[in-house]
Amino acid sequence: MTMFKQIAIVVSLVFVIFVGIVMATSLSQYREIVSGQLQTAAQDMVTTLGIAIGNSAYSMDQPAYETLFNAVFDSGYYSSINLVSPEGSMIQSKSRQLAVEGVPDWFVAAVPIDPATASTQVMQGWTQIGVLKLTLHPGYVYYGLYENLKNALLWFVLLFTAAMVLLWLLLHFLLKPLIKVKQQADAIYANRFVKQTMVPHTAELRVVVSAMNRMVDKVHSLFDDQERALSRYQKLLYEDRLTGLSNRQHFMSLLESAHSSEAEFHCRVAVIKILNYESIREHYGYEKSDKVVKTLAALLKERVNLHENFQIARLSMDEFALIIPADQKAVAEFVDAVFADFKASTDIDEMQHDIALVAGISDVNVGRGISQTLADTDFALAQAEACGAYSIKEAQTSGLDLPQGKSQWRNWLENCIEHHKFYLVRQNVVDSAGETIHQEVFIRLKNDKNETVPAGMFMPMANALNLGESLDRVVFGLIKEASTKSSEIPIALNLTASVFSHADALVAFHQLLVFFKEKSLGLCVEASHTILEKYPAMCVQVADSVREAGHRFGIDNLNITRSIHELRMVRPDYIKINATTLFDMTQSELPAGFDALLTMTRTMDIELIAVGVDNEEIHDHLKELGIAVMQGNLLAAPEEFL
């Protein structure tokens, strides 16, 4: 019940009790006064009538009495007039039953007023004619009293209504700060920090508003401190101090994600090495050798920033690694461009004749393992070193039969769509008790040799050929069909960039939400951190639509080395972080970064899910840290769904 209703009820009760007491007291006093007035009026009338009869010069006969009594009856509410002789006989009598018109019976019963009766002796000279008795009925008094009561009640209703309106306006004005306090609390829950600039003049409300503003400042400061602590910790853990690039530890985490069966992109690893780095350090010193490293790092950064989803890291003193989601030709062209930039750099002119670069490239194939990929890259790098300065060698490791060239890719993908060659696999996300929280689905297809082709191999080319929207529709159709086979466990869908950048794909996605809502099926919708950074406003819109439909929204593959400020706007229900990243964060004696991450997720009421849990050591360690929900091949391997 609102405060206005509570106060209105109290005020109403006070009004009713007050009016009741006033009315009852007034009616009682008025009844006593009116009774006395009626008695006086009756006595005056009977005396006047008696004198009129006694002073008559003529003897009164029956018609004369009748005329005189009728005149009296016509002048007011008189119920009876009797003239009784001294012997007790009735000389003249007139009476009638009077009704109180316009006054309800309950009012007459509630306010009893007795009829006023008066008598007098009628004398003519010294002779007593008789005793005259007159009874006056209080009907006109009831009518007047009832009309006054109605008018009083009408004024009471008008005044009460005006008082309630005034009370509502007053409370609406006074309680505005409290409404804003509620909005502040809701904003804090949604990780938005709003302060009231207009402090009310009412002392009690001013105290509340000031306290709330102080709490907002405190929570905001705490949140920012935790975010800065997490950012600083991640820099120490994953950032190379000299170049500001990712270090080997972060590169291994990224490479592990690229090797997972649900990797978003099929990619290649390129390692660029500075030849003769040790001799340069000995000859030119640490400052000059560091300058070479910084120059190459800057050139790589500049090139990588021109491409989406390219990753770069410094593996060792003289080696840089790149994860590039592109084909062999594009990777070679990228490395050649870096070589050209390095040769043309004026920052290292004095050392140009003493240094050179080489590169080794290998494929990232799902299921082969990180060690095998690194071994292939090292072998290719060794071949490049043997060939001399600015050589590029690639280890041929891919065994899949895939199209070559954009036209062949287009024809092949369109044929696969037309002949329904796509299918879904699923992987369960489980809690500490082994219960499945949701099942994430991934799209796959079979090539002409019946080999499984993961999405990471065909999705980049599909997007480049503007077929991403068509594949989204295929996925949505498969999910609708699969949901009927597993209606008890929510399905988790990872959205592609086309949903956030194409209106038609967004419409198809909303139709999917409507389908799941009408069927009362569970759905979890996810977007990658990369999509969140690229389309923050659309992510907010999609997340709100998902929650309005009664489903959950999550951020997949959260990269905590980047800013996570966008989480405040999107307010995801859960986030997924690579298990290796969480493991690395807690290896020090003071895992400040992990503590900051937990504080932030708990403050924002976000569930933390560890993904890529593939070995017992990481699983047991994360379990000790209190991470209850995990996903990985160790817990549940991907299986064909539809």
N, C-alpha and C positions, 0 to 999 in steps of 0.2 A: 504494500500500500504506500502511495506517495505521501510526502510530507503535507502537501496541500490537502489531500483527502483526510489525513489525520487531524490537521488543524481545523478543517471545515467541519468535521464531525464534532470536535470539542466545542467550537464556536456555536454550532447549531444546537447542541445540548444546552449550553449556557443560555442562548437566546430563548429556547423553548421553556426552560425552567424559569427564567426571569419573567418572560411574558405570562406564563401560567400563574406565577405568584402574584404578579401585578394585577392580572385579570381577576383572580380569585379574591384578592384583597379589595379591589375596586368594586366588584360586584357585591361583596358582602356589605361594604360601607354604603354603597348606593342603595341596596335593598333596605337597609335600616332607615336611611334618610327618606326614601320614597314611601316606606310604610308609614312613617310619621306624617309625611305630607298628605298621603291619602286619607289618613284618619282625620287630619285637620280639615281637609277639603270636604270630607263626608259630614263632619260635625257642622261646618259652616253652612253647607247646603241644607241640611235637615233643619237647622235653626232658622235659616232664611225662609224656607218653605213653611215652617211652623208659624212664623210671624205673619207670613202672607195669608195663611188660612185664618189665623186668629184675628187679624185686623180687617178681615172682609166685612164690609158693612151689611152684607146680605147673608142670609143663612145659606150655608153650603149644601147643595143637593148633589145627587149622584153625577149628573152631567158636569157640574162645576168642578167636582173632584177629578173627574176623568180628564177634563181639559187641562187642569193645573198639573196633574201627574204626567200627562203626555208631553207637556212643554219641558218638564224636567228630564224626562227620558230622552228627548230629542237633543239635549244639550251635551250628553256625555255617556260614558260607560257606566250605567247604573243597572244593577241586576234586579233590584226590588225596592219598592216603596210601600209601606203598610201604615195605615192609620187605624189604631185600635181604640175602641171606646173604653171608658173607665171600668165598665162592666166586663170587658174582655171580648166583646164582639167586634168583628171586622167591619169598620165603616167603609174603607176603600182600600183596595190592594191592586198593585200592578207589578208584574215581574216577567222576566224573560231570561232564557239561557244564552249567554253571550259567548261567542267563539273568538279566540285570538287569531286573527287572520295575518298571514305573512310571517308567522313565527313557528318554528318546528316544535313538536311536543317535547323533544329531549331538552330544549332550552328552557321550556316552562317547568319541566321536572327538575332541572339542574338549579334553577333560580326561583325557589318558592317565595311568592309574595301573597300573603293572606288578604282576602277582600276586607276593605275597611267598612265597619258598621257603626252608625251613630243614631242616637234617639233623643227626642225632646218632647216635653209636654206642650200640647196646643191649648191655649186659653183664649177665650173670648170674653173679655171683661174679667169678672171673677169666676166665670163658669169654665170648668175643664171640659174641653171637647174630647180629648183623648191623648194617646201617646203616638207620636209619629216616628217610625223607624225607616232608615235609608241605608242601603248597602251599595257601595261603590266598587265596581269590578276593575282590577288593575290591568286590563287588556292593553290600553293605549300605552301604559308604562312598559309592558313587555315589548311592544313593537318598537318603541323608541330605544329601549335598552339593546334590543337585538340589532337594530340598525347601527347603533354606536359601536357595538362589538364587531360587526362586519367591517365597518370603516377602520377600526383599530387594527383588525387582522390584515386588512388590505395594506395598510401602511407598514405593518410589520413585515409582510412578504416583500414589499418594495424595498424597504430598508435592508432586509436580510439579503435580498438579491444584490443590491448595490454593495453591501458589505462583503459578500463573497467575491464579486467582481474585483473590488478594490483589494481584497486579500490576495486573490490570484495574481493581480498585477504587481502587488507589493512583493509577494514571494517570488514571482518570476524575476523581478529585478534583483532582489536580495540573493536569490539562490543561483544566479548566473555564474558566480565564481565556483560554486560547488559543482555545477554542470561541467564547467571547464576543468575542475579537478578530476572529475570522472574521465573526461576526455584525455587528460594528462596521463591518468593511470592506464587507460586503454592504449595510449600511444607508447607508453613505456613497455607494455606487454608486447606491442608490435615493434619494439626497438626503435621508436621515434621519440625524440626528446624535445618536448615543447614546454616553454615557460610562459606564465601569465604576466603580461606587461602591465595590465590594469589591476592594481591591488585595491580591493574594496575598502571602504571607509569603516564598515562595521568591524568592531574590534575582534570578535570571535572569528569571523570569516577571514579577516586579515591574517590572523595567526595560522589558520589552516592553509591558506594560499601561500603564505611565506614558507611554511614548512614543506609544502609540496614542491615549491620552486627549488628549495635547497636539496630535496631528495632527487629531483630531476638532475640538478648539477652533479650530485654525488654519483648517481648511477651512470650518467653520461661520462663522467670522468673515469669511473671504474671500467666502463666498457672500452673507452679509448685507450686506457692504460693497458688493458689486456690485449687489445688489438696491436698496440705498439710493441708490447712484450713478445707477442707471437711473431710479429714481423721481424724484430731484432733476432729472435732465436732462430728463425728460419734462415736468416742471412748467415748467421754463424754456422748453422748446420749444413746448408746447401749452397752457399755462395762462395765463389773464389774471391779472396780478398784483393788480389792484384787487379783482376779484370772486371770484377762485378758480375761475371757469368756464373752459370750453375757449375757446381763442382762434380767430381766423379760420382760421389754418393747420390746426388740428385739425378745424374744421368742414368745410373743403374736403376733407380726407381722408375724413371720414365721408360727405360728400355723394357723393364719387367711388365709395365702396363701395355706396351706395344706388343708384347709376346702373348698377352692373354687372349683367350679364344673369343672374347667379346670386344677386342680392340676396335676402336672407331675407324682407324685408317691402316691400310697396308702401307708399309714404309720401308725406307732403306737407311742404313747407317753409313755415314761417311766420316772418316777420321783423317784430319789434315795434320801433318807433322812438319815441324821446322827442322830442316836438316842442319847439322853442324852446330846445334844450339850450345852444346857444352864448350866447344872451342871458342864460340863467340863470347861466352861468359868469361872464359879464361883470358881472352885477348882484349876485349873491350870493357870488361867489368860488369858488375851486377846492374848498374843503372842503365847502361846501354842495352844489355840483354833484356831487361824488363821492358824497355821501350819497344823492342821488337815484338814482344808478347802483347803489349797494349795496342800496338798498331794493328796487328793481325786481329785481335779481339774486336777493335773498333770497326774494321772492315767487315768482319763477319756479322756484327750486330746490324750494321747498315744494310747489308744484303738480306739478312733474315727478316728484318722489319718490313720488307717489301712483300713477304709471303705469309700466308696464314698457316698456322699449325706447324711451323718449322721450330725445332728445338735445338739449342746450342749449349755446349758445356766445355769446360777445360778439364781434360782427363789427367794431364800431368804437366810438368814444366813445359814440354815442347809439343804436346798433342792437344788438338781440339776435336771434339766430336759433334756431329750433327745428326738429328733424326729428321728425315725429309720424307713426307708422304707424296712421293712423285715417282714417275717411271725412270728407267735407267738413263734415258737421254736427257731428261730434265735435270737429274742429279749431276750428271757430267757437265752440263752447261753451267749449272750453278757453281760448281767447283772451279771450272775454267774462268768464270767471271771473277771469283775471289783471287785466283792466281794473277789475273791481269791487274786487278786493283793493287795487289801487293807489290807487283813489279813496278807499277807507276807511282807508288807512294814516295813522297819526298822526305818523309820523316826519318827514313833509314837509308838515305842515299849513300852515306859513308860505308855502310855494311852490305850494300847490295851484291857485291861480288863474293861475299863470304857466306851468304845465306841463300836458301831456296826452300821451296815447299814441295811436298808429295802428298798423295791422297790414296786411301784404300776404301773401297765401297763394297758393301754386302747387303743382301736382302734380309728382312726380318720376316721369318716364316713362323706362323703359329705352330706351336708344339715342338719346335726344334730346340728350344732352350736358349738362355742368354749366353752361356759359355760357348756354345757352338757358333752363335752369331759373332761374338767377339773373336773367336778363333779364326773364322773366315775373314773378318776385317783385318786382323793382324797379318794373315797370310797375304792378302791383297796389298797391304801397306808394305810388307817386305818386298814383294815383287816390284812395287813402284819405286822403292829406294834403289833396288838393283838396276832399274832402268834410268835412274838419274833425276836431275832437278825437274820439278814441275810435271812429274809423271802421274797418271791416274790409272789405277788398276781396279777391276771389279771382280769379286768372287761370284761365279755363276752358281746359285744355290736353289733357285726356284724350280720346283718340279711340276708346277701346275701348267696345264695347257690353257693359256689365256689369249684373247685376241691381241693383235698388234695394230696400232693406229686407231684414230678416233672413229673413222667410218666403220671399221670392223667391230669396234666396241659398241657403237650405236646399234648396228644391225643385230648383234648378239643379245644385247640387253632388251631390245624391243621384242625379239623372238622369245626370250625367256619370260617376259611379261605376258605375251600373247598365249603362250603354251603353259602357263602356270607352273613354271619350274622353281619358283621360290617356295621356301618352307620356313618354319619357325623352330628354333630350339629354345629351351628354357633352362634356367639355373635358379635353384631355390636360395632364398635368403633366410637364414635360420637364426633363432635366438639361442641363449645359453642352455635352454631346456631341450633344444633340438626341434622345436616347433617351427614350421615354415611361416614366416611373416608375409612374404610375397614371393612371386616367381617372376624373374626378369626374363623377357623374351628377346631373342636376336634373330635377324633374318639371315638366311643362307640360300644358296642355290647349288645345283649340280651342273657341271659342264658336260660336254659331249662324251667324256670318258668316265662319267659318273663320279667325278671327284668333287669333294665338297669345297666350295669357294666361299670363304668368310666375307662378311660385309665390308671389312676393311679393304678388300681388294677391288670391289666393284663400285662402292659408294662414291669415292672421290671422282672416278670417271663419270659416273651417273650424274653427279652434281655439275661437273664441267660440261656435260652434254645437255643440261637442263632437263634431265629425266628424274631428278630427285623427287619432284611432286608426284610423278606417276608411281614411283616406288613407295612413297608414303601411302598412297591409296591402296596399293597391294598389301602393305603391312597392316593398315587399318582393317581391310577385309579379312585377312588371316586372323587377326586378333579377335574380331567379332565371332568368327567361326570357332576359334579355340576357346573362347570364354565359356561357351556352352558345355564344353567337355570338362572344365575345371572351374565350376562356379563358386566353390567354397573358398578358394585361395585367391587373393587379389593378384592381378596381372600387372607387372611393371613394364612400362613402355618408355624407351629413351627416344625423345623427339630429335629429329634432324633439323638443320638450319632452315630448311625450306618452309617449315611451319611458321617460323618467325619472320620470314622475309617475303612469302608469297600469300596473297589474300585467299586464293583458291584452296591452298593447303590448309590454311587456318580454318576455313569454312568446313572442310572435310574433317578436321580434328574436332570441331565443335559438334558435328554430327555424331562422331564417335562418343563424345561425352554424353550426349543425349541418349544414345543407345544403351550405354552402361547404366545410366540413371533409371531409364524405363525398365530395364531388366533387373535392377537392384543388384548389380554385380560390382565387386570391388575393383578399383583401378588405381594404380600409382603411376604418375606421370613424372618423367625425369628430363632434365636438360643438363648438358655438360657445362662446366665452368667457362669454357671458351665461348659458348653461346651466350651465357649470362653476361660476360664482359662485352660482347659484340652487340647484343640486343637487350639491354637492361630494361627498357620501357616495355617491350613486348613480353619479356619474361614476367614482369609484374602482372601484365594483363592476363597472360595465360595461366599463371599461378592462381590469380583470383578466380578465373573461370573454373579451374579444376576444383578449388575449395568450395565454390558455390554449388557445384554439382555433387558435393559430398565425398570427393576423393582426396588423395594426398599428392603433394607436389614435392619433388626432391631435386637436389643438385648432385649430379654424378661427376666423379673424377675431380673433386675439389682440389685446386692447386693452392695450397696455403702459402706458397712463396710469392703469390700475387696478392693484391689487395682483395680483401673479402668484405669491403664496405657494402657491396651490392646485396649482401645477405640481409641487411636491415630492410631494404626495400621489398625484396621478394618474400621474405619470411618463410623459407621452405620448412616442410614438416620433418625432413631428414636430409642429411648430406652423406655422400659416400667418399671415403678417403682411402687411398692405397694402403694396404696393411704394412708394407715395407716402410712407408713414410712414418706411420705411427710407431713402428718398431724402432726406427732410427731416432725418433724424437725422444724416446724414453731410455736411451742407453746411458746417458750421463747420470751422475749422482743427483743432480738437481734438474729434473725435467721441467724447467719453467715453461717452455713452449707448449708442451702437452697440457700442463695445468692451465695455461691461458686458454688453450683451445677448449678444454672441458668447461671452463668458466663461461666462455662466450656461448657455447652451444646450450648450456643449461640456462643461462640468462635469457637466451632467445627461444628457449623451449624447443630445441632442435635435436632430433635423434641422430646419433652418430653411428654410422655403419662402416665397418672395415671390409674392404673388397680386396680380392687377390690373395686370400688366405690359402696358401698352397703347401705349407709345411707345419709340422707339429710345434716347432719351437716358437714361431710367430703366433700361432693359435693360442698356445698356453700362456705366452707372455701377455697378449692382448686381453685374455680372459682374466688374468691377475690384475690388470689395470682397470677392470670394470666395464670393458666394452662387451656388451651382451649380444649385439646383433652383428653377424658376419656373413660374408659371401666368398666362395672360393672353391676350387676343385677339391680341396681336402674335405670340405663339408658336403658338397653336392656337385658332382660333375655335370656339365651341360648335357642335356638329353633331347632327342627329337620330340617336338611337341605337336606339330601339325605340318 
